[in-house]
């Protein structure tokens, strides 16, 4: 009969067994899961975030997401600035404005690009080219990307900002103002294109502009760790590859995550206007500088919109670790 050791020998053997269990023999394989809070507003621009959530891609990188929804990218950015979120999906211009006012944010990557901008008008306004905007009243949400779009339209036509009269409207007010004849033309967010066309019916006219590629960015609070941001970007890179392989499923994922905030018709008709790729590239830096120069001039912001300023707010390390070829130049 085998005896069970007792006394000092038993204690020694028990300690040895405990150390072995804590070593290689029976080590727990459960990894720590980190919760990440992501604020967003643009469901199509930030589609990789919502696709990753619908497809449960986060768990593979030991992350648990908490998504927050806001009306505008500016609100999402403020959630990061106010400490309510670690990350935000925002347009390029809100990020530029924050940087020029010396707010402490990090740009981690661009998630998508969009070029389908439209000047909306009625037949009675007689606008058949951007040159026809001279002397017209144009409604738009001032200080947003669509005002930057208008500056490009005017430049293309050889016009100056002083050649038009701006009417500051909320994005959802442009359609009604056009219908009433309060303005001659309007610019608003893409989510209102279809509603404007439906409301105006046979009176609807539009001019398209592709001279500005709007970039949806992932920004982070300065306190976020490189390791966590790398895991976030690995997840979004995986989701973007899945979106390219299965675009119909990606559209359904966005609609499911939006939970009624965007309509299926909008997602299906405008999804193709976005180019999805998680990147940090030279065109993005040039865009930030150009927008910064414009924002400083029109909004009288205090910062210096040069290359050095924006490079200080671009954190290349997480994306370089997650997807080295996505950072160019290397």
N, C-alpha and C positions, 0 to 999 in steps of 0.2 A: 504494500500500500504506500502510495506517494504521500509524503507529509507536506503540509502547507507551512512555509517558513514563518517564524514568529520572532518578535523582539527586534534587535538592531538589524539583523539580516533582512527581515521582512520590510523594514522601513527603507533600507537601501534598494531592495528590489523594486519597491513601489515607486521610489523617486526615479529610478532608471526607466521604468515603464512610462512615467509621466513625461520625462524629457524626450523619450522616443516618440510618443504620441504627438508632442508639440513640434517635432522635427519633420522628417520626410515621410515617416511611415503612415501617419493618419492625419496629416495636416488638412484643415478645412479648405475646401475649394470655393467657398462662398466669397465673392469679391464685394467690396463696399460699393454701394450704389449712391451716386451723388445726385441731388435734385437741382435742376437748372430752371430758372424762371426766365421766360422769353416773352417780351412784349411785342405785339405786331398790329398791323392794320390792313396792309395790302395782301389779301389772300393769294392773288395770282403772282404778284412780285415775289412773295415769300413762300411760294408753293413747296420748295424743298422742306421747309419746316413742317408743313402740314402733312405732306406725303410721308415724311419720316415718322410722324406721330401716328397716322392711320395705319402704316405698315409695321409699327412697333420696332423700328430700327434702333431706337435709343438704347434699348436694353443690351444690345450687343457691345456697346461701349460703356456699359455700367452707368447709364444715366436715366433719370426719371424726369420727364419734362413737365413743367407747369406753364401752360400757354395763357397769356393775357391778351385780350382784344381791346383795341382802342379805335376811335373814329378816324384819327389821322396819324401819320408817321411822327409828327411833331409831339403828339401826346405819348406815343410809345417811347420816344427818345426821353421825354420828361420823366417817364417811369424809371428809366435807368439813372438819370441825373438825381432823382429824388430817392433812390435806393429801394424802389419797389420791385425792380427787376434787375437781373444780372446782364441780360442781353436784350437787344431790340432789333427788329427788322424795320428799317426806315429807308426813305428815299435819300438820294444823294444831297439834295439841297438842305434839308434840315440838319444833316450832319455837317455840311459846310458852314452853315450859320452858327452852329454850336462851337465849332473849332475856332471861328473868327472872333467869338466872344469868350474865348479861353475856357470853355467848359472841358472838363476832364473826361474824354471818351477815347476809346480805341476802335479803329476800323479794322475788322478782322478779315473781311472778304466781301466781294460782290457776289450776290446770289443769282441775279438775272439782269437782263437788259431789255428795254422796251423802246420802240420807235414809232408806234402808230398814234401820232398826235393829230388832232383834228380841230380846225377852226369851224365852229358851228354858226350858222346864219340862216336867215329867211330869204326867200326869193326877192322880196320887196327891197331888201338892203342893197341889191345890185353888186354884191361882192363876188367877182369871178377870179380875182387874183389877189395876192397879198398887197399889191400896190393900191388896190381899191380901199384899203383900210384907212388911208389918209383922211383925217377929219371925222372918223367914225367913233362911236361910243362902244367900248368893248368891256363886257362884264367878265370878271374872273376873280378867283380868290387870290388877292395880292400876297406876295411873299412866298408863294408856293412854286412848285416846278412849272406849272402852266404859265406863270408870268415869265419865267425864263424861256419857255417855248415861244411866247409872243415876241420876246426880244430877238429871237432867231428869225422869225417870220418877217419882222420889220427890217432887220439888217439885210435879209435876202432881197427885199423889195427896194432897198436904198432909202428907207424911212428912218426917222428918229422917234424915240419914245414920246417926244413932245408933239408929234404929228397925230397922235390919237388921244382920246379921253378915256381914262380907265374908270370903271365903276367897280368898287370892291364888293363882291358877292360871295356868299358861302357856296361851296360846290353844288349843293342841291337847289340853289336859287337861280342858276343860270338858265335852265330850261323855261321856267315860268316867266322870267324877264324877257326872254326872246319871244315867247308867245304873246306877251302883252305889247311888245314893241318898245319896251323901255331902253333896250340896247340894240345896236345894229349887228353885233356879233358877240360870240362868247367862247371862252375856253374853260373846260372843266375836266374832272377826272374821267378816265375811260369808263368807269362804272355807270356814268350818266349818258353816254353816247346813245345807247339804244332807246332810253326813255325820251330823249330829246327828239330823236327821229320819229318815234311813235306819236309824240304830242304834236309836232308840227305837221306831220303828214306830208301832203304834196308841196307844202311851203318850205320844207326842209332843204337846206343846202349845206355842203361841207367842203372844206379845202384841207387836204392832208399835207402833213409836214414830217419829213424823216431826217431832219438835220440835227436832231438831238437824241442821243441814246441815253435814256434814263436808266440809272443803275440802282437796283435795290440792294442795300447794304446790310450786313450783320455787324452791329457795333456792340461793344462791351464796356462795362464799368471798369475803371482802372484797377479795382481790387480783384478782378477775376484772375484765376491762376492760368498759367500757360497750359498746364496739364488738362484742366477742365475744358478750356477753349479748344484744345487739340481734339479732345473726344467729341465735342459738339461738331466741329468741322468734319471729322471723319464720318459722323452720322449723316450730315447734310450732303457730303460727297457721294456716299452710298445711295441716298435717296435720289439725287440728281441723275445718277446712272440708271436707276430703275425707271425714272420718269422718261428718259430718252428711249428706253426699250419698250415701255408700256404707257404711251401718252393717254390713252383712253382711261386706263386705271388711275393715272395721276389726276386727271380731271375729276373723277369720282371721289378720289381721296380729298381733294380740296373742298369739294361740295360737302362731303361728310363732316369735315372738320369745321367748316364755316357755319354749319348748323343753321342755315337759312339767312345768314348775313349777306350772301351773294346768291344770285339766281342762277340756275343751271344754264339758261340761255346765254347769259353773260359769260360764264366760264367756258362754255363750248365754243362761242364765237370769238373770244379774245385770247384764249390760251395760246394759240399759235402765234400771237404777236410778241410773245416773250421768248427770249433765248436764255435757257437755263444752264448756268455753268458756275461753279464755285471757284472764283479766281481772285488774284491780286495782280493787276497788270499795269503797264505803262499808260494805255488809254484811260484807265480809271484815274490815275494821278493827274493826267492832263485835263480831264473833265473837272476834277475838283478845283484845280487852279483857275480854269476858265470861269466856273461858277462862282468861285470866291471873288474874282475880280469884278464880276457883274454884281454880286451881292454887296460888296463893299461900296460900289458906286451908287446902287439904287437904294440900299437900306442903311447906308452910312455906318457900317459895322467897323469896329475898331482894329481888328487884326490885320496882319499882313498876308495877303493871299499868294504866297510864293511856295516854291517846291519844298523848302526846308520846313515851313510851317506844317504842311500836310504830312510830310514824311514823319514828323514827330508824333503824329496821331495815327499812323498806320503800324500795326503790330504784325510783322511778317512771320514771327516764330511759330504760332500755332498752325497756320496753314502749311508752312514749310514742313513741319513735322507730320501733318496729316496727309498731305498730297503735294510732295515737292514740285512736281511739274506744273502745278496750278499757279505757282508764283513766278512771274516773269517780269523783267529779266532775272535770271537766277543769281 
